Amino acid sequence: MTNRPTVFCSVFMAISQDGFIARPDGALDWLDEANRRMPPGEDCGFGNFMARVDALVMGRKTFDTVRAMGAWPYGDKPVVVLSRSLQHLPQQTPASVHLRAVQPHEVVESLRKRGLHRLYIDGGATVRAFLQAGLIHEMVLTEVPCTLGQGIALWSGRDLPAGFSVQNERTYPFGFVQRHFLFKSIEQDSEAPKVHP
Ligand SMILES: NC(=O)c1ccc[n+]([C@@H]2O[C@H](COP(=O)([O-])OP(=O)(O)OC[C@H]3O[C@@H](n4cnc5c(N)ncnc54)[C@H](OP(=O)(O)O)[C@@H]3O)[C@@H](O)[C@H]2O)c1
């Protein structure tokens, strides 16, 4: 028997040892610096993860960060950008990106109707909203060996949201520690996706 939902929502994020995904102003300099210590070709399972993602849902602030990085990294994979402040997307945005201002369950349902079942949810506030709505099934959090003191947290306090447990933990020689969390109803599913097949 399987507990797998029809839509499977995942998070794949880097996190500081004190639980932040970005500095208070959104800066990722600490992550860029840590990434420079990774051996060439190492991606901590991100390529495998992306290969099983049908579509992305990201908050407007994460969209701003991704755009500022230069070339669009998601090819023609469908992306939904959530925003109430943006009236339209910047001109150079790929046609695969759509702007919505809807609640998490509505975006999940509209993607499901398009046959898009494996969703990558990205952005601190956005992930928090999906967690609160009970829509996140899997989180891959890669802890980077640094502390920020303050910043944007995925959730308040140090504790993992209720219902998640560690399925797998991997320590990399360059100091990253990656934990694969599954929501309890998914745990027993032998066909649940693996980050490192
Ligand atoms: N460490 C990592 O792996 C990692 C990964 C991803 C992102 N980040 C960093 O995290 C930071 C962004 O996170 P964040 O928490 O500040 O913001 P975020 O989740 O990326 O974006 C928040 C914004 O999304 C929009 N939004 C969210 N839910 C919505 C809804 N239901 N309907 C309409 N709009 C909605 C709102 O945009 P409007 O204000 O336009 O209305 C809101 O201000 C960036 O600095 C990024 O670089 C780090």
The ligand as an ORCA input file, in Angstrom:
! r2SCAN-3c Opt
* xyz 0 1
  N      19.418     29.044      1.172
  C      18.696     28.641      0.158
  O      18.810     27.509     -0.321
  C      17.657     29.582     -0.424
  C      16.692     29.072     -1.294
  C      15.731     29.944     -1.801
  C      15.746     31.271     -1.444
  N      16.715     31.719     -0.607
  C      16.748     33.122     -0.209
  O      15.608     33.408      0.561
  C      15.252     34.763      0.336
  C      13.796     34.819     -0.070
  O      12.991     34.244      0.928
  P      11.846     35.124      1.584
  O      11.302     34.383      2.742
  O      12.364     36.491      1.819
  O      10.774     35.264      0.428
  P      10.114     34.361     -0.730
  O       9.315     33.252     -0.146
  O      11.092     34.049     -1.777
  O       9.156     35.483     -1.325
  C       8.163     36.078     -0.531
  C       7.216     36.827     -1.430
  O       6.494     35.893     -2.231
  C       5.202     36.408     -2.481
  N       4.223     35.430     -1.979
  C       4.414     34.383     -1.150
  N       3.268     33.675     -0.996
  C       2.341     34.299     -1.766
  C       0.972     34.040     -2.067
  N       0.304     32.991     -1.539
  N       0.340     34.879     -2.909
  C       0.992     35.920     -3.460
  N       2.289     36.220     -3.217
  C       2.942     35.408     -2.384
  C       5.130     37.772     -1.833
  O       5.607     38.639     -2.853
  P       5.217     40.186     -2.998
  O       5.950     40.874     -1.878
  O       5.716     40.552     -4.350
  O       3.729     40.266     -2.864
  C       6.159     37.641     -0.719
  O       6.678     38.887     -0.284
  C      16.113     35.299     -0.774
  O      17.162     36.035     -0.211
  C      16.664     34.039     -1.395
  O      17.931     34.273     -1.948
  C      17.657     30.908     -0.081
*
